[in-house]
Amino acid sequence: MDSITRRDLLSRAGRIGAALGIGLAGVNTTGKTQPDSQVSTGRKLKVIVAGGHPGDPEYGCGGTIARYADLGHEVVLLYLNNGEWPPAQGGASAQVRMGEAGKACEILKARPLYAGQSNGHAVLDASHFDEFRKILEAEHPDVVITQWPIDHHRDHRATCALAFDAWLRMGKKFALYYYEVSNGEDTLQFSPTHYVDITETEPRKRSACYAHASQTPDRFYDLQDQVARFRGVESGYKRAEAYVLQVQSPYQALPAALICLGAQSFASSRVSISAPMRKGRV
């Protein structure tokens, strides 16, 4: 029996990874894009992007949100709280924060929605898990994008836990993704599986983030744009937003996703926005 070298193992692993990526991305063995048959039906998706506060979805996913909306898909920004913080502590009122969120959503062609919790005081108990799930059930999402669980901010971690629990309770029927925001300051240990090219929609993302004028956007947007430029370097775009797809999600449905595993690219072709790609479809 011939011996197997480390190079052989890496080569075989790469071929297996490529095959998996081809299956997810709808690319055949010639390397040409083969859109799922559901794409041609023109079915529109319901996409919910969940964040702890007004501004989180915009900073982490603003370019992706704009791409979804431009393609005619319905996007809802679900904020765990309204961002209110006591003025005595240098915060802005609920009226100000919600007004800013409304402007941001208008720029991105999205709809704001609130889960009713309090800024800095997220609660994770049976009733709040149920309440959050009922919000998602009423919206019937095809895709939910939520915050990454390893994060400095309690509200961010709570948002992730609530979305993941709803995904489980609802039978894993929608695609669940995680996004990053303010890496190093908030999100930690984030290793993407998918990227979205936001080169063309970055100006709208910037405008949406700057709509949150009370939240020092000069500082926070610069940090987030560094992340977008770095993810662009990783994925071959000028700017990109990165995501982690939850294992056992029924399909992947990101606009222009580059399928990869960590830093290892699975498929070189960029996939157009697709209707849900069900299990077993190649």
C-alpha positions, 0 to 999 in steps of 0.5 A, spaced: 500 500 500 502 506 497 504 511 503 500 517 504 503 524 505 501 530 508 501 534 501 496 528 499 492 529 505 491 536 504 490 536 496 484 531 498 481 535 503 481 541 498 478 537 493 472 535 498 472 542 500 471 544 493 466 539 492 462 541 498 462 548 496 460 547 489 454 543 492 452 549 496 453 555 491 450 551 485 456 551 481 457 545 476 464 541 475 465 546 469 466 552 474 460 555 471 454 558 475 448 554 475 443 557 479 438 553 483 431 552 479 428 556 484 431 562 482 428 563 475 421 563 479 423 570 482 420 568 489 422 574 494 425 573 500 423 575 507 430 577 511 430 579 518 437 582 521 437 582 528 441 587 532 442 589 540 441 596 538 439 601 533 445 601 528 448 594 529 444 591 523 446 597 519 454 597 521 454 589 521 450 588 515 448 595 511 451 593 505 448 586 504 441 589 506 442 594 501 443 589 496 437 585 498 432 591 498 435 593 491 433 586 488 426 586 491 427 582 497 423 585 504 428 586 509 426 587 516 431 590 522 429 587 528 432 591 534 432 588 541 431 595 544 430 602 542 437 604 544 434 609 549 440 611 555 439 616 560 441 623 558 444 624 565 449 618 562 450 622 556 445 617 552 440 619 547 432 618 548 428 613 545 425 618 540 432 620 538 434 613 537 428 611 534 428 617 529 435 615 527 433 608 526 427 610 521 432 614 517 437 609 516 432 604 514 429 609 509 436 609 506 437 602 506 429 600 504 428 596 510 423 596 515 424 597 523 421 593 528 423 592 536 423 587 541 421 591 547 427 590 551 431 595 555 438 598 553 444 594 557 439 590 561 437 584 556 433 579 559 434 571 557 428 567 560 422 563 558 418 569 557 423 573 553 425 567 549 417 566 547 416 573 545 422 573 541 420 567 537 413 569 536 416 576 533 419 571 528 413 567 527 409 573 525 414 575 520 415 568 517 422 569 515 426 565 510 433 568 512 435 571 519 442 574 520 443 575 527 449 577 532 455 573 533 455 569 540 462 571 542 461 579 544 463 584 549 456 587 549 451 583 553 445 585 548 449 583 542 450 576 546 442 576 548 440 577 541 444 571 538 441 567 544 434 569 542 435 568 535 438 561 535 433 559 540 427 561 535 431 558 530 431 551 534 423 552 536 421 553 529 424 547 526 430 550 523 426 552 517 430 558 515 437 560 514 441 562 520 447 567 519 451 570 524 455 577 523 460 581 526 460 588 528 466 592 531 471 587 531 476 587 537 472 592 541 465 588 540 465 581 536 471 576 538 473 570 534 469 570 528 471 566 522 467 567 516 464 562 512 460 566 507 462 573 504 458 578 500 461 584 496 458 590 498 463 595 494 457 598 490 452 599 496 458 601 501 456 609 500 448 607 502 451 603 508 455 609 510 449 614 510 445 609 514 450 608 519 451 616 519 444 617 520 445 614 527 448 621 529 448 621 536 452 615 536 459 618 534 459 615 527 466 618 525 469 613 530 465 607 529 464 607 522 471 608 521 472 601 525 467 597 521 470 600 514 476 597 516 473 590 517 469 591 511 476 592 507 479 587 511 474 582 509 474 584 502 482 582 502 480 575 504 474 574 499 477 578 493 472 584 493 474 591 494 469 591 500 465 585 503 461 583 509 462 576 512 458 571 515 457 564 519 452 560 516 449 556 522 450 548 521 443 545 519 440 551 516 436 548 510 439 553 505 444 558 503 441 565 501 446 571 501 447 575 495 453 574 491 456 569 496 463 567 496 462 560 499 468 558 503 471 555 509 475 559 514 480 562 509 480 556 504 475 558 498 471 553 496 468 556 490 471 561 486 464 564 482 460 569 485 453 567 486 447 571 485 441 572 490 437 566 490 431 563 492 432 558 498 437 552 496 434 546 499 438 540 502 440 536 496 439 540 491 446 541 487 
